[in-house]
Amino acid sequence: MDNANHTEKSIEQTFAELDEIMEKLESPGTSLEESFVCYEVGMKLVKACGEKIDKVEKQMIILQGGGSEDGDA
């Protein structure tokens, strides 16, 4: 996986990459070492996806004008 060229991926691209990792993890031919690398990369992708979703949620709150209110929605 290319960590050197770290361009911003869309959430959809990240989910697609996670799907590929899951398929590889579920494959009986994947070694324990490969599984560990896939797991590590997958966890980084999950974290990045969560951060992107949080960012979008914050932008939506600002656009709705509720940036400083603690309303139960």
N, CA, C and O of each residue as an XYZ file, in Angstrom:
292
protein
N       0.848     -1.166      0.000
C       0.000      0.000      0.000
C       0.895      1.231      0.000
O       1.883      1.280      0.733
N       0.562      2.214     -0.806
C       1.473      3.333     -0.989
C       1.294      4.407      0.082
O       0.378      5.227      0.011
N       2.184      4.387      1.075
C       2.164      5.392      2.124
C       2.959      6.622      1.729
O       2.744      7.698      2.288
N       3.882      6.487      0.766
C       4.715      7.609      0.346
C       3.878      8.664     -0.376
O       4.063      9.862     -0.162
N       2.958      8.217     -1.231
C       2.106      9.133     -1.981
C       0.759      9.224     -1.277
O      -0.217      8.619     -1.721
N       0.702      9.973     -0.186
C      -0.495     10.037      0.660
C      -1.392     11.190      0.217
O      -1.402     12.255      0.834
N      -2.153     10.960     -0.874
C      -3.119     11.956     -1.320
C      -4.448     11.680     -0.639
O      -4.723     10.553     -0.228
N      -5.256     12.700     -0.524
C      -6.545     12.577      0.154
C      -7.477     11.676     -0.654
O      -7.783     11.970     -1.809
N      -7.926     10.586     -0.046
C      -8.855      9.662     -0.691
C     -10.270     10.016     -0.266
O     -10.495     10.541      0.825
N     -11.207      9.724     -1.132
C     -12.613      9.926     -0.761
C     -13.032      8.812      0.192
O     -12.365      7.783      0.301
N     -14.139      9.034      0.874
C     -14.657      8.013      1.781
C     -14.983      6.740      0.990
O     -14.744      5.629      1.463
N     -15.522      6.912     -0.199
C     -15.867      5.767     -1.031
C     -14.626      4.958     -1.413
O     -14.657      3.728     -1.407
N     -13.533      5.654     -1.745
C     -12.290      4.960     -2.076
C     -11.752      4.208     -0.865
O     -11.240      3.095     -0.990
N     -11.871      4.819      0.290
C     -11.397      4.187      1.514
C     -12.208      2.934      1.816
O     -11.642      1.903      2.180
N     -13.544      3.014      1.667
C     -14.379      1.835      1.884
C     -14.046      0.726      0.887
O     -14.031     -0.448      1.255
N     -13.781      1.083     -0.368
C     -13.423      0.089     -1.376
C     -12.120     -0.606     -0.993
O     -11.987     -1.821     -1.145
N     -11.169      0.164     -0.502
C      -9.898     -0.412     -0.076
C     -10.097     -1.332      1.134
O      -9.468     -2.385      1.234
N     -10.982     -0.920      2.050
C     -11.293     -1.773      3.204
C     -11.946     -3.081      2.755
O     -11.668     -4.136      3.326
N     -12.807     -3.022      1.743
C     -13.422     -4.242      1.211
C     -12.365     -5.198      0.667
O     -12.435     -6.405      0.895
N     -11.380     -4.647     -0.058
C     -10.300     -5.478     -0.597
C      -9.499     -6.127      0.532
O      -9.127     -7.297      0.445
N      -9.240     -5.367      1.579
C      -8.493     -5.893      2.719
C      -9.285     -7.005      3.403
O      -8.714     -8.027      3.783
N     -10.587     -6.814      3.560
C     -11.430     -7.842      4.175
C     -11.410     -9.132      3.358
O     -11.330    -10.224      3.919
N     -11.483     -9.006      2.044
C     -11.431    -10.195      1.189
C     -10.111    -10.928      1.373
O     -10.076    -12.156      1.439
N      -9.023    -10.163      1.457
C      -7.710    -10.779      1.637
C      -7.617    -11.451      3.009
O      -7.059    -12.542      3.126
N      -8.160    -10.808      4.044
C      -8.139    -11.393      5.381
C      -8.969    -12.676      5.443
O      -8.622    -13.607      6.169
N     -10.050    -12.724      4.692
C     -10.930    -13.895      4.696
C     -10.403    -15.021      3.815
O     -10.908    -16.142      3.880
N      -9.401    -14.741      2.999
C      -8.839    -15.747      2.109
C      -8.025    -16.768      2.903
O      -7.191    -16.394      3.728
N      -8.267    -18.059      2.654
C      -7.516    -19.083      3.398
C      -6.031    -19.111      3.055
O      -5.237    -19.665      3.815
N      -5.641    -18.524      1.924
C      -4.240    -18.533      1.516
C      -3.410    -17.409      2.092
O      -2.209    -17.337      1.831
N      -4.016    -16.531      2.869
C      -3.299    -15.390      3.439
C      -2.538    -15.834      4.672
O      -3.109    -16.420      5.592
N      -1.239    -15.551      4.684
C      -0.403    -15.946      5.821
C      -0.697    -15.068      7.028
O      -1.339    -14.024      6.921
N      -0.211    -15.518      8.179
C      -0.396    -14.761      9.414
C       0.274    -13.399      9.312
O      -0.280    -12.399      9.769
N       1.462    -13.353      8.717
C       2.171    -12.080      8.561
C       1.407    -11.124      7.658
O       1.288     -9.938      7.964
N       0.887    -11.640      6.541
C       0.082    -10.818      5.637
C      -1.189    -10.327      6.332
O      -1.604     -9.182      6.152
N      -1.796    -11.204      7.122
C      -3.011    -10.831      7.850
C      -2.736     -9.690      8.809
O      -3.539     -8.763      8.921
N      -1.605     -9.748      9.503
C      -1.261     -8.692     10.446
C      -1.066     -7.363      9.724
O      -1.540     -6.328     10.193
N      -0.373     -7.382      8.586
C      -0.163     -6.161      7.806
C      -1.497     -5.622      7.314
O      -1.746     -4.419      7.387
N      -2.357     -6.503      6.814
C      -3.686     -6.084      6.342
C      -4.497     -5.480      7.478
O      -5.166     -4.463      7.297
N      -4.437     -6.105      8.650
C      -5.174     -5.597      9.804
C      -4.687     -4.201     10.172
O      -5.487     -3.299     10.422
N      -3.373     -4.033     10.202
C      -2.796     -2.736     10.561
C      -3.211     -1.649      9.564
O      -3.605     -0.554      9.966
N      -3.124     -1.948      8.285
C      -3.522     -0.990      7.250
C      -5.015     -0.707      7.355
O      -5.447      0.440      7.238
N      -5.798     -1.754      7.575
C      -7.243     -1.592      7.695
C      -7.632     -0.703      8.861
O      -8.532      0.128      8.736
N      -6.961     -0.868      9.997
C      -7.270     -0.044     11.163
C      -6.932      1.426     10.899
O      -7.652      2.317     11.348
N      -5.850      1.678     10.181
C      -5.507      3.060      9.821
C      -6.570      3.651      8.894
O      -6.933      4.821      9.021
N      -7.062      2.837      7.965
C      -8.109      3.304      7.050
C      -9.410      3.581      7.806
O     -10.098      4.559      7.515
N      -9.749      2.726      8.771
C     -10.956      2.933      9.567
C     -10.843      4.239     10.348
O     -11.802      5.007     10.428
N      -9.676      4.486     10.920
C      -9.463      5.729     11.676
C      -9.598      6.942     10.753
O     -10.258      7.921     11.103
N      -8.977      6.875      9.583
C      -9.049      7.983      8.630
C     -10.492      8.215      8.184
O     -10.923      9.357      8.029
N     -11.230      7.133      7.980
C     -12.633      7.242      7.569
C     -13.455      7.903      8.668
O     -14.283      8.770      8.388
N     -13.235      7.505      9.901
C     -13.940      8.104     11.025
C     -13.672      9.593     11.134
O     -14.576     10.380     11.414
N     -12.416      9.974     10.910
C     -12.058     11.400     10.965
C     -12.754     12.182      9.861
O     -13.210     13.304     10.082
N     -12.835     11.591      8.668
C     -13.512     12.260      7.561
C     -15.006     12.419      7.843
O     -15.591     13.465      7.561
N     -15.607     11.386      8.395
C     -17.033     11.450      8.717
C     -17.277     12.501      9.791
O     -18.237     13.266      9.697
N     -16.419     12.550     10.813
C     -16.539     13.576     11.857
C     -16.449     14.979     11.262
O     -17.196     15.877     11.650
N     -15.531     15.157     10.320
C     -15.348     16.461      9.677
C     -16.614     16.869      8.921
O     -17.044     18.019      8.998
N     -17.201     15.928      8.196
C     -18.421     16.212      7.447
C     -19.566     16.528      8.403
O     -20.346     17.448      8.154
N     -19.673     15.768      9.498
C     -20.727     16.029     10.475
C     -20.597     17.433     11.066
O     -21.598     18.130     11.233
N     -19.375     17.848     11.383
C     -19.153     19.189     11.927
C     -19.533     20.262     10.918
O     -20.109     21.286     11.282
N     -19.209     20.027      9.644
C     -19.576     20.978      8.598
C     -21.090     21.076      8.467
O     -21.626     22.163      8.257
N     -21.781     19.946      8.589
C     -23.243     19.955      8.489
C     -23.855     20.723      9.659
O     -24.819     21.466      9.471
N     -23.312     20.555     10.856
C     -23.816     21.275     12.031
C     -23.641     22.771     11.830
O     -24.539     23.552     12.142
N     -22.488     23.170     11.308
C     -22.237     24.587     11.055
C     -23.206     25.124     10.014
O     -23.755     26.214     10.179
N     -23.421     24.365      8.943
C     -24.341     24.813      7.896
C     -25.784     24.907      8.396
O     -26.558     25.729      7.906
N     -26.142     24.078      9.356
C     -27.496     24.120      9.914
C     -27.637     25.211     10.971
O     -28.726     25.431     11.501
N     -26.543     25.885     11.272
C     -26.592     26.983     12.237
C     -26.584     26.527     13.675
O     -26.940     27.299     14.566
N     -26.190     25.300     13.926
C     -26.183     24.798     15.297
C     -24.788     24.610     15.830
O     -24.547     23.703     16.625
N     -23.860     25.450     15.408
C     -22.473     25.289     15.815
C     -22.228     25.470     17.294
O     -21.283     24.884     17.823
N     -23.051     26.270     18.002
C     -22.788     26.517     19.413
C     -23.869     25.982     20.331
O     -23.788     26.151     21.548
N     -24.885     25.335     19.763
C     -25.991     24.831     20.584
C     -25.824     23.340     20.840
O     -25.283     22.614     20.006
N     -26.296     22.887     22.006
C     -26.284     21.466     22.345
C     -27.690     20.915     22.259
O     -28.277     20.547     23.277
N     -28.231     20.852     21.071
C     -29.598     20.372     20.903
C     -29.635     18.892     20.712
O     -28.690     18.324     20.164
N     -30.696     18.233     21.143
C     -30.884     16.815     20.912
C     -31.617     16.650     19.598
O     -32.795     16.987     19.477
N     -30.898     16.121     18.611
C     -31.511     15.975     17.285
C     -31.872     14.557     17.008
O     -32.398     14.251     15.938
